[in-house]
Amino acid sequence: MKKWWNKKKDKMRKSRKDNDNYTFVDFILDVLFWIPELIILPFRLVFWLIRGVGRFIFDIF
């Protein structure tokens, strides 16, 4: 029984170790992570542009 159990544990360890498949859950988590970034990015870009132009103008005077 012990030999069978050790063989089974080795197989499970190998299958977990070598399992690099991209699953549907991984896809959903990636989408949920990137949605806020895509929504906030345009506002950040506008903010950086206005701030940069403002600093440039006030450095001239």
Secondary structure, DSSP 4 states (H G I P E B T S, - for coil): -HHHHHHHHHHHHHHHHT-----HHHHHHHHHHHHHHHHHHHHHHHHHHHHHHHHHHHHH-
